[in-house]
Every structure is written in C-alpha cells, then in structure tokens.
Amino acid sequence: MLLSTDWSIEKLSLFERTEQMKIVKNATLWSLLILISLADSGCSKKEEEEEKPAAKPSFYAKVKTEAEQKEPEELRTEVMKYKEQITAKKLELEKLTTKLQTVPFEEILEEDGKRLEELNRSISTLKKRYDVYIQELRKKGEDTSGLEI
C-alpha cells in the first residue's frame, strides 16, 4: 500500500501514514545533509581561488613551510593533535546526525544546520593540515603506522 499510486491520505492506515512520513523525513534530512556538504565543499574552493590573486601565501603553502621546518618528533606531535581533533569532531558530527534523524523534521533548528555545516568545514580544514604534516613525516622517512585516521 505504501507504493500505491493513490496518495489520498484518508485511505491510508495510521501505520502507513507514519511510514510515509518517516520515508519523507529521512529523504529530506539526507538531502539537506548532502546539500550542506556540497555547498561547503564548493565554497571552500572559491575561497582558495580568491586568495591566489592577492599574492598572499596560500593556506597550503604556509602549513607546508611550517611542516618542512619541523623535526620528525614535532611533526608526529602535530599529526597526533590533528588526529585527535578530527576524531572528536567526527564523533560530534555523528551525534548531531543521529539527533537530526530522530527529531521530527519540523523541529530541526536552523542552529543545528549551521552547526552541521561548521563541523564539516572544521573537519575539512583540520584534515588538510593533518595531510600536510603526515606527508612531511613520510617524506622524512618516518614510520606513520598508527597515525592514520
């Protein structure tokens, strides 16, 4: 009955209506999450492109220069710091996503959406720094086992 072409809500049982509402809510929530993630990744590319003409060293160049100047133990410390921060942010993101899946769609607050976007942006930035430091560690011939995320 859920896939019926007759969408008259009066003809559906309470269970069927509830199931349809769950399907619509989950589809809407996942669409929202995907849209926020896509918007975030698109915006970050624009920001990087805008920085290039200003002749300022890019974010990546600054971090790479810092990494090249550090000793392997300092790099290992930085990698561990970023690994811990990324793991914590991912856990927070998981909790928020779970919360948003259990909350009725009408009750999802704008602040939850903003926090979700903020977490995605933060994880992305931390991951970029982490990647630079771990690549530099590998370049210096250091063992990076146990440092992967």
C-alpha positions in Angstrom: 0.0 0.0 0.0 3.0 2.4 0.5 3.8 2.3 -3.2 0.2 2.8 -4.2 -0.4 5.5 -6.9 -3.4 6.7 -4.9 -1.9 9.2 -2.4 -5.2 10.1 -0.7 -4.1 10.3 2.9 -7.6 9.5 4.2 -7.4 6.0 2.7 -4.1 5.1 4.5 -4.0 3.5 7.9 -2.2 5.2 10.7 0.8 2.8 10.3 1.0 3.5 6.6 0.9 7.3 7.1 3.6 7.0 9.8 5.8 5.0 7.4 5.3 7.5 4.6 6.2 10.4 7.0 9.3 8.6 8.1 10.4 8.0 4.5 9.8 11.6 3.5 11.5 12.9 6.7 14.6 10.7 6.1 14.8 11.6 2.4 14.5 15.3 3.3 17.1 15.1 6.1 19.6 13.2 3.9 19.0 15.7 1.0 19.7 18.5 3.4 22.9 16.9 4.7 24.1 16.3 1.2 23.3 19.8 0.1 25.1 21.4 3.1 28.2 19.2 2.4 28.2 20.1 -1.3 27.7 23.8 -0.6 30.6 23.7 1.9 33.0 22.0 -0.5 32.0 24.4 -3.2 32.5 27.5 -1.0 35.9 26.4 0.2 37.2 26.1 -3.4 36.1 29.7 -4.1 37.9 31.0 -1.0 41.1 29.3 -2.1 40.8 30.8 -5.6 40.2 34.3 -4.3 43.3 34.1 -2.1 45.6 33.4 -5.1 45.3 36.8 -6.9 46.0 38.6 -3.6 49.6 37.4 -3.7 49.4 36.2 -0.2 50.9 32.8 0.6 48.1 30.2 0.4 46.9 28.3 3.4 48.5 25.1 2.0 51.9 26.9 1.4 52.0 28.3 4.9 51.3 24.9 6.5 53.8 23.1 4.2 56.5 25.6 5.0 55.9 25.1 8.8 55.9 21.4 8.3 59.2 21.4 6.4 60.9 23.3 9.2 59.8 20.9 12.0 61.7 17.9 13.3 60.1 14.5 13.0 59.0 14.4 16.6 57.4 17.8 16.3 55.6 16.6 13.2 54.5 13.4 15.0 53.1 15.5 17.8 51.2 17.8 15.3 49.8 14.7 13.5 48.5 13.2 16.7 47.0 16.5 17.7 45.1 16.8 14.4 44.1 13.1 14.5 42.5 13.6 18.0 40.7 16.8 16.9 39.4 15.2 13.7 38.2 12.2 15.6 36.5 14.3 18.2 34.8 16.4 15.5 33.7 13.3 13.6 32.2 11.9 16.8 30.3 15.2 17.4 29.1 15.2 13.8 27.9 11.6 14.2 25.9 12.5 17.3 24.4 15.5 15.6 23.4 13.5 12.6 21.8 10.8 14.8 20.0 13.5 16.7 18.7 15.1 13.5 17.5 11.7 12.3 15.4 11.1 15.4 14.0 14.6 15.7 10.8 15.4 13.7 11.7 17.5 10.6 9.6 20.5 11.8 11.8 20.7 15.0 15.1 20.7 13.3 16.5 24.1 14.2 18.5 26.4 11.9 21.3 26.3 14.5 21.6 22.5 14.1 22.0 23.0 10.4 24.6 25.7 11.0 26.5 23.6 13.5 26.5 20.7 11.0 28.0 23.0 8.3 30.5 24.4 10.8 31.6 20.8 11.8 32.1 19.8 8.2 34.2 22.9 7.5 36.3 22.4 10.6 36.9 18.7 9.8 37.9 19.7 6.3 40.4 22.3 7.5 41.9 20.0 10.1 42.2 17.2 7.6 44.1 19.4 5.2 46.6 20.3 7.9 46.8 16.7 9.0 47.6 15.6 5.4 50.4 18.1 5.1 52.1 17.0 8.3 51.7 13.3 7.7 53.1 13.7 4.2 56.1 15.6 5.5 56.7 12.8 8.1 56.6 10.2 5.3 58.9 12.4 3.2 61.4 12.4 6.1 61.3 8.6 6.2 59.4 8.3 9.4 57.0 5.4 10.3 53.4 6.7 10.2 51.7 3.5 11.2 49.1 4.2 13.9 48.7 7.8 12.8 46.2 7.2 10.1 42.6 8.3 10.6 
